[in-house]
Amino acid sequence: MKNLIKKHPIFLILIIGLFFRILAAIYFGDTELQNEWAMLFHNYKISGTYGYNVVLGDFFAIPKFADSNEAVLPSAFMPPLYFFFIYLIDKISLDFINTVKLLVVIQITLNLISIVILFKILVKFVSKFTSNIICLIFSLFPLNIYGSVQVSSITLQIFLIIGFLFFLLELSSNQNFRNIFLFSFLSGLLILIRGEFFLFYFFSLIYFSFLNMKNIKILLLTVILTSIVVSPYVARNFINFDSFILTKSLGYNLLKGNNPSLKVEGSPEFIKKKYNRKDLIIKTDNKYEINLDNFYKKKAIEYLKEDPLQYMNFYFLKVFSFVFIDLKSSNPNYYHPLHIVPKLLISLISIIGAISVIRKKGFFQFLSIFYLLNILLFSLFFILPRYSLILLPVKLLLSSVLIERLRRKHVN
């Protein structure tokens, strides 16, 4: 065992990572479903409908845990993959194992597998020494450990984004059917867990098609396969809402992040107080959520037009908060050193790494643009702490460039 660890330090990194995740599960791990996932899961079991808006009148519906005699409206607000993930785990548990405990175990496993895949990406570009350092940082990153033991889609997102990047590299060098299928499958799952990811999916195809994937048939095939993964949910939404949509939350997210309260983290309280659903004349049929979101979008646009300069300045504040720190966060423990210090250090190193490679065509230039586009898109709405965690693998890969250069200078 000692010889194995000495020869392959990644095994020690995995053991250390497992140890801290077990500790986190014991002291901080969720033991029951939380927040919107609890409501969605409960309402599905009660009504067979994926949704959380419960009808209380002809023109009034609210998110709540439905009673058996209450009507639940179908929802397209939340991307569905994590719900499917919870549902599948619940079926696997067969009442012999607590669903959430099994969920945490599987998330920890996925997080550890993510370390291995990240290592495989890194060794393609940097030394094993630098690869091990980056993987150790990823393994011990406090928010990453904490996220893996929570009822949150973040760990699954991280696993999928690392897998996406790995098979994007594999596909760019070897366009066999295995790589095409796995890249397309992971892309479809990412779109189902992050509705906006289809933008980054097409950006990735366009970038690498100009770089070295010039076979149009291969590109069309991956688009077809990705569409097949996504299409059942899109078809479900068309049946319920008479429109081809994946998610419908643009209006709410835009208003939550762009209103007179000017909170970087967004203000759902403003929406609740200013636009009480009891006062909105929106019929509680299947299109209730769609029409409600359109109403929110209209109001958000009105605020943006009222004072565009103020919201432009606010946009750049959100960019700064995404990359570095929210100076006025109300999130519990946001300013705890175990959260803020690693975030600031990795952000600074990754930005330096991104700037150093932005002019050279290739994987790291792609990552730099990918990172920038994510920042610019998220900042249109609001910034939560977990958003930067979604991009942690990208930031670490960009950081590896700088760490590798410093290592080589030290060796020389």
Disulfide bonds with the S-S distance in Angstrom:
none
